[in-house]
């Protein structure tokens, strides 16, 4: 009896061992194994030397590859490698590339409402901009606008509050601005035009030479970390603040809508997840790096850090909202987005005055 029991148990053990061995030889599969291999290209508006802003595109591409186990890959290209830095939207719209990483306000000539996807003068901080895009109807409004261009967009980076630009000469009054040639894009450029500035729009990689050689008298780009990398401190002495036209500038991925609709749902979700990660990471990185870069510019390079005068700030704010009202009266799309944005801005500003501004004023009072 004991012998029969022993033989039975041995047989069961042998069968179990054989089964486990067979299972161990069976290739392990993942959820993405049945999905297709997809290869895309991403044009960007940035030179590779700007590791933070170009890094937003790299974050998107790298994370998509990791999430999909290498089955969905996107190769980023610096400005000028496929198309110029200000031609990304056109390349995505036509399908010359499947995706781009850029700033929507570069393309306000196509529709002024595109500015809201990045930032507008005296608008939202980075945190407020994210709140509007993700939970205030902003992203849905931008998707509706971009559908006219056969594009879908996703926030994929934010520079935070920017600086107010580099000037070859000191400016204190609105009359000091008249006739100056300045590189500044978006609706900020329209405001500067209203104040008498001759506005130029140049991609980041061309700013230094234009400023250094006198083709322009002033230029803004992002903030100390990137501005130093461009060498702008070697082309102008006066560094102004705050960047009232870019209190929280969102950068974005633009995707050709036909290409997007052909993606499996799993890849679409991977793309959206990667874009959100890039959005968070870029802002955190800029906040971590900018003060050290600013200290170096002032203490080692002798840059003159100067605030905009109250006169210029007030004149710029008045001009900005005059432009918004005019654009809203001329363009139904602008009006629809502007009214949603303005209502959200009023609410979030009141809240942040209570919960953030009072705290910041207290802890920085010394």
Residue pairs with C-beta under 8 A, 6 or more apart in sequence:
30 69
31 266
32 68
32 69
32 71
32 266
33 69
35 68
35 71
35 72
35 264
35 266
35 267
36 71
36 264
37 71
37 72
38 71
38 72
38 73
38 263
38 267
39 73
39 74
39 75
40 72
40 73
40 74
40 75
40 97
40 98
40 99
40 259
41 74
41 75
41 77
41 82
41 97
41 98
41 99
42 57
42 60
42 61
42 74
42 75
42 76
42 77
42 97
42 98
42 99
42 100
42 101
42 253
43 77
43 79
43 81
43 82
43 83
43 87
43 88
43 91
43 92
43 96
43 97
43 99
43 100
43 101
43 102
44 54
44 57
44 76
44 77
44 78
44 79
44 85
44 88
44 100
44 101
44 102
45 79
45 85
45 86
45 88
45 100
45 101
45 102
45 103
45 106
45 203
45 204
46 53
46 54
46 57
46 78
46 79
46 85
46 101
46 204
46 205
47 54
47 78
47 79
47 80
47 204
47 205
48 54
48 78
49 229
49 230
50 204
50 226
50 229
50 230
51 229
52 225
52 226
52 282
52 285
52 286
52 289
53 157
53 159
53 204
53 222
53 226
53 251
53 282
54 76
54 78
55 282
55 285
56 101
56 156
56 157
56 251
56 278
56 279
56 281
56 282
57 76
57 101
57 156
57 253
57 278
58 76
59 156
59 274
59 277
59 278
59 281
59 282
60 74
60 76
60 101
60 156
60 253
60 271
60 274
60 275
60 277
60 278
61 73
61 74
61 75
61 76
61 274
62 274
63 270
63 273
63 274
63 277
63 278
64 72
64 73
64 74
64 267
64 270
64 271
64 274
65 72
65 73
65 74
67 270
67 273
67 274
68 266
68 267
68 270
72 263
72 267
72 270
72 271
74 98
74 99
76 101
77 97
79 85
79 203
79 204
79 205
80 205
82 91
82 96
82 97
83 90
83 91
83 96
83 97
84 203
85 102
85 203
85 204
85 205
86 106
86 201
86 203
88 100
88 101
88 102
88 106
88 254
89 100
89 102
89 104
89 106
89 107
89 110
89 149
89 151
89 254
90 96
91 97
91 100
92 98
92 99
92 100
92 151
92 254
92 255
92 256
93 149
93 150
93 151
93 256
95 256
95 258
95 259
97 256
98 255
98 256
98 259
99 253
99 254
99 255
99 256
99 259
100 253
100 254
100 255
101 156
101 157
101 251
101 252
101 253
101 254
102 251
102 252
102 254
103 117
103 118
103 185
103 186
103 249
103 250
103 251
103 252
104 114
104 115
104 116
104 117
104 118
104 142
104 153
104 250
104 252
105 114
105 115
105 117
105 118
105 119
105 120
105 185
105 186
105 187
106 185
106 186
106 201
107 114
108 114
108 115
108 186
108 187
108 190
110 149
111 145
111 148
111 331
111 333
111 334
112 187
112 327
112 331
112 334
113 145
113 327
113 331
113 333
113 334
113 337
113 338
114 145
115 186
115 187
116 138
116 141
116 142
116 337
116 338
116 341
117 142
117 145
117 153
117 250
117 252
118 186
118 246
118 249
118 250
118 251
118 252
119 129
119 186
119 245
119 246
119 247
119 248
119 249
119 250
120 186
120 187
120 188
120 245
120 320
120 324
120 341
121 187
121 188
121 191
121 244
121 245
121 246
121 316
121 317
121 320
122 244
122 245
122 247
122 316
122 317
122 320
122 321
123 129
123 247
123 248
123 341
123 345
124 131
124 132
124 247
124 248
124 341
124 345
124 348
125 160
125 161
125 247
125 248
125 352
126 158
126 159
126 160
126 161
126 247
126 248
126 249
126 250
126 283
127 248
128 248
128 345
128 348
128 349
128 352
129 138
129 158
129 248
129 250
130 155
130 158
130 250
130 279
131 344
131 348
132 138
132 341
132 344
132 345
132 348
133 139
133 142
133 155
133 250
134 155
136 340
136 344
136 348
137 340
137 344
138 340
138 341
138 344
139 154
139 155
141 336
141 337
141 340
142 153
142 337
143 152
143 153
145 333
145 337
146 152
146 153
146 254
147 257
150 256
150 257
150 258
151 254
151 255
151 256
151 257
152 254
152 255
152 257
152 260
153 252
153 253
153 254
153 255
154 252
154 253
154 255
154 271
154 272
154 275
154 276
155 250
155 251
155 252
155 275
155 276
155 279
156 251
156 252
156 253
156 274
156 275
156 278
156 279
156 282
157 250
157 251
157 252
157 278
157 279
157 281
157 282
157 283
158 248
158 249
158 250
158 251
158 279
158 282
158 283
158 286
159 222
159 223
159 246
159 248
159 249
159 251
159 282
159 283
159 286
160 223
160 248
160 249
160 283
160 286
160 287
160 290
161 223
161 242
161 243
161 246
161 247
161 248
162 220
162 222
162 223
162 242
162 243
162 246
162 247
162 249
163 220
163 222
163 223
163 224
163 227
163 239
163 240
163 241
163 242
163 243
164 220
164 239
164 240
164 241
164 242
164 243
164 244
164 308
165 182
165 184
165 218
165 219
165 220
165 239
165 240
165 243
166 211
166 218
166 219
166 220
166 227
166 232
166 233
166 235
166 236
166 238
166 239
166 240
167 180
167 217
167 218
167 236
167 237
167 238
167 240
168 211
168 217
168 218
168 235
168 236
168 237
168 238
169 176
169 217
169 238
170 176
170 238
170 304
170 306
171 177
171 180
171 238
171 240
171 312
172 309
172 311
172 312
173 309
173 311
173 312
174 195
174 196
174 311
174 312
174 315
175 196
177 192
177 195
177 196
177 197
177 312
178 195
178 196
178 197
179 196
179 197
179 198
180 196
180 197
180 198
180 217
180 218
181 197
181 198
181 200
181 215
181 216
181 217
181 218
182 192
182 197
182 198
182 199
182 200
182 216
182 217
182 218
182 219
182 220
183 199
183 200
183 201
183 202
183 207
183 210
183 211
183 216
183 218
183 219
183 220
183 221
184 192
184 197
184 199
184 200
184 201
184 219
184 220
184 245
185 201
186 245
186 246
187 245
187 320
187 323
187 324
188 220
188 244
188 245
188 246
189 199
189 201
190 199
190 323
191 245
191 316
191 319
191 320
191 323
192 199
192 245
192 316
193 199
194 319
194 322
194 323
195 312
195 315
195 316
195 319
200 210
200 216
202 210
202 216
202 219
204 221
204 226
204 230
207 219
207 221
207 230
207 232
208 230
208 231
208 232
208 234
208 235
209 215
210 216
210 219
211 218
211 219
211 232
211 235
211 236
212 234
212 235
218 236
219 232
219 236
220 243
220 245
220 246
221 227
221 230
221 232
222 249
222 286
223 243
223 286
223 290
223 293
224 290
224 291
224 293
224 294
224 297
225 286
225 289
225 290
225 293
227 233
227 239
227 293
227 297
228 293
228 296
228 297
233 239
233 297
233 301
233 303
237 302
237 303
237 304
238 303
238 304
238 306
239 297
239 303
239 304
239 305
239 306
240 306
240 307
240 308
241 305
241 306
241 307
241 308
242 307
242 308
244 308
244 313
244 316
244 317
245 316
245 320
250 279
251 282
252 275
253 271
253 275
253 278
255 271
260 268
263 271
294 305
297 303
297 305
298 305
308 316
324 338
324 342
327 334
327 335
327 338
328 334
328 335
328 338
328 339
329 335
